[in-house]
Amino acid sequence: MFFSDIHTHLLYATDDGTATRDEMFRAIDMAYDHGTRFLCVTPHFCPEFFGDNRARAQKSLEILLSYRDEKYKDLEILFGNELYYTHDSISWMKNGLSRPIGETRYVLVEFDVNSSEDHIAEGVDRLLNIGYIPIIAHAERYKRLSAGRLSALRENGALVQINAEALNCGIRFFARNLRAKTLLSEKMADFVASDAHGINTRPPLIKKAFDYISQAYGREYAEELCLTNAKKLLFAKNDTEETDE
């Protein structure tokens, strides 16, 4: 069984992910060895926290793609930012500072964990209004976002990603675990991803989550979350015209 992983921080010295070239290579080795064949590298884009990291991301991406070409020719890699939503985020997208995933209109977007439902809905709506399709990153983290409101956002066009580690995070993050399982039981998740930050901190592993979902919610749903939905995203076309907000 092969897997897809649409949310990782594996480009070294770019954000709070891998720190060195060697760690980046080791993380890619780990992901490949555990079955990942479609990988999105998604460095944070939030100048307040990480500065303008575009040049660092591009340099690391080129090194990573060269390594991939030498060792793993069947590993598909796409680049796109994890956009941190603020009032300025729309201008970042319009000006090309923050990038969608690959050549698609899908945007991985995160919010402050204490964001209100209205703030999250605002971010989703603003991205939709300029022609992008938001993928709400690690949706289980937003404790003020109800399942009902999240369902409404999905009906409006947003997609939902949950972290693999949320399914096995223990008592420390019990609430996240509970919210993640609620999303799964209500079939409100679209992707499971590692949100990997290295080989030790949230490693790029999907199989354990896949096995759990297969047993608890059915293999078909597990395959959708861990492979087929992301493959559809890979082949998405730029068929939505950008409009003024």
N, C-alpha and C positions, 0 to 999 in steps of 0.2 A: 504494500500500500504506500503510495506517495502522497505528499502533503503540500499545501500552499501556506505561506506565512506572509500576510500583507502588512505587518507592522513590526519593524525592527529598528534598532539603533546600533547598527554594526559598522557604519562608516567611522573610522577611527579619527580621534581628535577633532570631532565636528560638534558634538553636543555632550551629553552626559552618558553616552554609550561607550563603546570600546575606546581605550586610551591609546593603544599602539597598533602599528601595522601587524605585528605578530598576533596580537589578541584578535584582531579582525579576521585574520586568516584562520586561526584556530576556531573561531566562532562559525565561520563558513564551513569548515571541515565538519564540525559537530552537526550543523544543520543538515548537511548533505548525508552524512553517515546515518542520520536518524530519519531519512526519507523525504526531506524537503526538496522539491524540484521547481517550485515557483516562489520566488522570494522578492519582497519589496523592501528596499532600504529607505527608511522614512525619517530622516533627521528632523529634530524639532526646528520649527521656524518661529522664533520669538526674539526679536532683537534685544528686548529688555533683559532677557536672561542669558542669551548666547551670542549677542552681537550679530553682525552681518556675517553669517557662517557659510555663505554661498560658495566662496572660493575654496574653503577648506573641504566642503562637501564634494565639490567637483573633483578636486585632486584625489581624495580618498576613493571616490567612485571609479575613477580611471584606473587606479591601482587595483581595486577589487575586481573590475571587469577583466583586466589582464590576467589576474590570478585565476579567475573563473575559466577563461579561455584556455589556460594551460592545463587545468585539472578537471574541470567539470563542465564539459561542453553541453550537457543536457540540463544544466541548471539555468533557468530563466530568471533574470534579475531586472527589476524595474525600479526606477527612482521616483520619489515624490516626497514632499514634506509632510510632517505632522504639524498642521497649522494650529497654533494656540490662539483661540478666539479672543479678540479684543475689538474695540470699535474700529481700529485701524486695519483689521484683517482683510476687509474687502478691497481696500486700496492695495494691499500687498499682493492679493491675487490678481487684480486688474493690471498691475504694473509688472507682473511676472517675477516678483521677489520671492514669493512662495509658490511652489509648483504642485499641480495635481499629480496623480500616479501615472507614470508613463505618458502615453499620448491620449489618455482618457480624460473624461470630465469628472472623475471621482476624486474627492478631496478628503483625506483623513484629517479630522478636526477634533481637537480636545478642548475641554473647558476646565476652569478651576473646579476642584472637587466640591466646593461649597456653592457653586453656581445655583441660582434659582431656576425653576422650570422656565420662567419667562425669558431669562437670559439665554438659556440653551435654545429655546424655540426661536428667539431673535436671530441667533447665529445661524441656525439651520435655514430659516426663511431667507436671510440675506444672501446666503450662498446659493440657494435655489433660484433666487430672483436674478442672479447674474449668470445663470446657466450651468452651475456646478451641482454635482450630486454629493451631498455630505455623507461621509461614513463616520458616525459618532464613535470615537475611539474609547476603548475600555468603559463602556456604558455602565458597567456595574459599580463604578466608583462614585457616581453622582447620586448622593444620598437624598437629595431633595427632588430628584426626578422620579415621578411616579410611573408605574407601568402603564397606566392609562394615558398619560401625556406622551410617553415614549411611543406607544402604539399609534397615537395621532400623528406624531412626527414621521413615523414610517409610512403611514397612509399618504402623507404629503410628498413622499419621495426620498426621505432619508433612509440610510442603511445603518446597521448596528453591528459593532465589533465588540467582542468580549475577550478578555485575556485568559489564556490557557491556565495560568497560575491561579486564577480566581477559583478554579474548580478544586484546588488542592492547597489552599493557603492556610489552613489550620485555624485555631481559635483567635489568633491575632487579628485576622481580617475576616472574622465570621460574617459580618454584615455584607461584605463584598461577595463572599461565597454564596450567601443566601440570595442576594439580588441576581447573581449570575445564574443560579439554578432556576430562579423564577422566570428569567428571560428565556431560558431553554425550555422549560415546561410549557410556557405560553407560545413557543415558537416565534419569539420576537428577536432572536439573534440571526444575523446573516453571515458572520465570519467569526471564527476563533483564530486568534493570532498570539504569538509569543510575547510581543512587546519587548523583545530581547534587548538587554543592555550590555551583554558580555557573555562570557562562558560560565560565570558564577552567579552574577546578578541577573535573574530572569533569563536563563539560557534559551537559545533558539530551538525549543523542543515542542512538538505538537502531538506526538504519538500518545502520550499519557492522557491528554485531554480527549483525543479521538477515542481511545479505548473506553474511557469513562462514559462519554456521550453515547457511544454505540450500545453499551450495556444498559444505560439508564433511559435513553430516549430513542434508541433505534439506530441501526447502522446507516440507513438512508439519510437521516438528518445529519449524522456525524460526517458523512461524506460531503454533503452540501456545505457544511460549515468549515470543514478542514481541507477541501479540495475544489469541488466543482463550482461553487459560487465565485471563488477567486479566479478560476480559469475563465469564467464568463467575463469578469471584470477585465482580465488581460486582453480579451479580444474586443472590448467595447470600442466603439468608434466615436469620433468627434462629431456627433450628429446634432448637437445642441448649440445654437448660436448664442454668443454672449450678448447680453442686453445691459442697458443702463439701469442702475438700481433706482 
